[in-house]
Amino acid sequence: MGSRVTLIVISEAFTRWRWDALVAVATTWVTTFDDPGPKTLLG
C-alpha cells in the first residue's frame, strides 16, 4: 500500500515537473523567436 502511494506521488511530481519545464521552454522559445510562426503553432 505504501509503495503504491509513493509511486503515485512520484508520478504526480514528475508530470508536474515536465509540464513546468515544457511551459518554460515554450515561453523562452516564443520570446526568443518573436515572430508569428511559434504563435501559430501554439494556437
C-alpha positions as a Python dict, from the first residue, in 0.01 Angstrom:
ca = {
    (1, 'M'): (0, 0, 0),
    (2, 'G'): (275, 242, 98),
    (3, 'S'): (477, 175, -215),
    (4, 'R'): (172, 238, -431),
    (5, 'V'): (115, 579, -270),
    (6, 'T'): (483, 664, -315),
    (7, 'L'): (463, 568, -682),
    (8, 'I'): (159, 794, -733),
    (9, 'V'): (333, 1086, -561),
    (10, 'I'): (647, 1040, -774),
    (11, 'S'): (435, 1016, -1088),
    (12, 'E'): (248, 1335, -999),
    (13, 'A'): (570, 1524, -923),
    (14, 'F'): (734, 1404, -1245),
    (15, 'T'): (432, 1502, -1455),
    (16, 'R'): (417, 1849, -1300),
    (17, 'W'): (793, 1898, -1339),
    (18, 'R'): (771, 1801, -1706),
    (19, 'W'): (477, 2035, -1760),
    (20, 'D'): (656, 2326, -1589),
    (21, 'A'): (969, 2260, -1793),
    (22, 'L'): (765, 2243, -2115),
    (23, 'V'): (592, 2574, -2037),
    (24, 'A'): (925, 2739, -1951),
    (25, 'V'): (1088, 2617, -2272),
    (26, 'A'): (788, 2718, -2482),
    (27, 'T'): (779, 3064, -2324),
    (28, 'T'): (1151, 3114, -2379),
    (29, 'W'): (1119, 2988, -2738),
    (30, 'V'): (831, 3225, -2820),
    (31, 'T'): (1012, 3516, -2651),
    (32, 'T'): (1339, 3446, -2832),
    (33, 'F'): (1181, 3394, -3172),
    (34, 'D'): (927, 3674, -3159),
    (35, 'D'): (757, 3609, -3491),
    (36, 'P'): (412, 3472, -3594),
    (37, 'G'): (549, 3119, -3651),
    (38, 'P'): (557, 2989, -3292),
    (39, 'K'): (231, 3161, -3202),
    (40, 'T'): (61, 2993, -3498),
    (41, 'L'): (197, 2654, -3395),
    (42, 'L'): (89, 2704, -3033),
    (43, 'G'): (-254, 2846, -3111),
}
